[in-house]
Amino acid sequence: MAGLILACDFGGTKLSAAVVEAAALAQPEPAWRGHLRRFSPPGADAQTDMAMMMALGRELLVGERPSRIGISFGGPVDYKSGLVRLSHHVPGWENVPIQQLFAAEFGAPVAVDNDANVAALGEYRFGAGRGVADLLYVTVSTGVGGGWILGGRPYRGATGMAGEIGHTVVDPGGPTCLCGKRGCVERLASGPYMARDVALALGMPLDDVSGKLVAEWAEQGVETAVTILERGARGLGVGLGNAANLLNPSRMVLGGGVTKSGPRWWQLVRQTARETALPEVPFDILPAQLGDDAPLWGAVALTLL
Amino acid sequence: MAGLILACDFGGTKLSAAVVEAAALAQPEPAWRGHLRRFSPPGADAQTDMAMMMALGRELLVGERPSRIGISFGGPVDYKSGLVRLSHHVPGWENVPIQQLFAAEFGAPVAVDNDANVAALGEYRFGAGRGVADLLYVTVSTGVGGGWILGGRPYRGATGMAGEIGHTVVDPGGPTCLCGKRGCVERLASGPYMARDVALALGMPLDDVSGKLVAEWAEQGVETAVTILERGARGLGVGLGNAANLLNPSRMVLGGGVTKSGPRWWQLVRQTARETALPEVPFDILPAQLGDDAPLWGAVALTLL
């Protein structure tokens, strides 16, 4: 395979782009030829973010024409038509034909999908998912979201909504989530919700506690933090065990900030998932390997489908 | 397409076989050319059940050679190698090469899979799943089991265990299931468990209450029966809503005896599933159409993959 592949990642507040030589992908650990990251300026909208991303792309390509372009977008995408449906963070993204606009700008075929599906594909092709055909990727961060690889291909569901493990219910008697339900995985296990629960329990201002701080406090043995973090780990574990019973994937890969909460968190997630799944349903649970670059590597993989 | 297709269904206690002309499958409502059902005799084992099934096949074929054979088996099957792993009801089924044995007996290619996958395929191809590409079929009966059609094909998971919705946890504070967990869908929604809970609550002998009776009593307004049946419907609804969030299938099809529990049961299952799934995850929930013949029609469809 020849040529350059341009990968673009529209995060909520960050824009990243990178290029890789297609020939380098045959190597066990391919490296970027170039990589750029910028924060969206205050007041950014779809137009300014797209213009900035295109500028990053041109800077990386230095006059060369890419052979393929892959785009990861942090919001709902219609993969087939190459349309961004909307963004929950940035205005102006309603039904933007991003595939068409980037194809016109760079003169190359474009593939686009949402960040969870793309990150799943990245880990599958270049990270912790190598060697298995069936994979659930879950990011545990500000929210809890996921993406499936089934039979070696992304599985998006009937309307592109597959992977919403964050809003599966694991405890109908649990606390109420913004989605209106009680005991969703996201309500129990996401960073901001855990931070909020700890702040409320300790009578502190909400802004003074973060998910990262909860993990640090738990490490130091602060009882409230331990309780909330462990409840989150168990909630996620039930969600993963349920997913294993339903789909029997070989592997589940966990990424996102909350997965840096230490060995006790990992042990509880794994143990609860194992206890929730039937004994005859085998799987392993591994940390993601690609970190912040998962959507970019996934965008590369998206161009190869 | 020409020739005769032989379909075989090894249930726990019943053996069924049927033949259909391949040419008839182009019709909107194809009919069997012949159909036979026998009870397994007391003391049956794998050998006697297979001999009886082969005799049913020969009787239906009256000297003709089938072009294809499909087999549904009520227990774990290795689809790829055509091996029955075991039966929970009948002795002697450990690692029986059923595909090879039937191919040798009838001189035709054989496909075999477990009854949940096969029934899912039957409803997909000939029943309530016609017209959609992504489908979860769930049988709510003595147990609660399921099978997936994803992208128009059966999805079996990494080791053939996909579809175990019955052992997903929907209430970690709920009653304990034989599998060791609390608040599984099967523990809440299956016929025998509901019957047991009603019998215990009313101080009656366990043998005097069946799942069917629970539904009848609930219809008549017996409070304990209403409570237990509604808890089961809600538990199943959470399980279905979770499955919708995870996989975003277009349709979920419910079969099995418990689905005959009346409109209130259906209304609660549908309402709870809808409340559990995110608003942007669309699906419908329909009753199975093929009844006891689902595995046989599915066995026909299995030969066409």
Interface residues (C-beta under 8 A of the other chain):
Chain A: P76 V132 A133 D134 G146 W148 L150 G151 Y155 R156 G157 A158 T159 G160 M161 A162 G163 E164 I165 H167 T168 V169 V170 D171 P172 G173 C179 G180 K181 V238 G241 N242 A243 N245 L246 L247 N248 P249 S250 E275 T276 A277 L278 E280 V281 P282 F283
Chain B: P76 V132 A133 D134 G146 W148 L150 G151 Y155 R156 G157 A158 T159 G160 M161 A162 G163 E164 I165 H167 T168 V169 V170 D171 P172 G173 C179 G180 K181 V238 G241 N242 A243 N245 L246 L247 N248 P249 S250 E275 T276 A277 L278 E280 V281 P282 F283
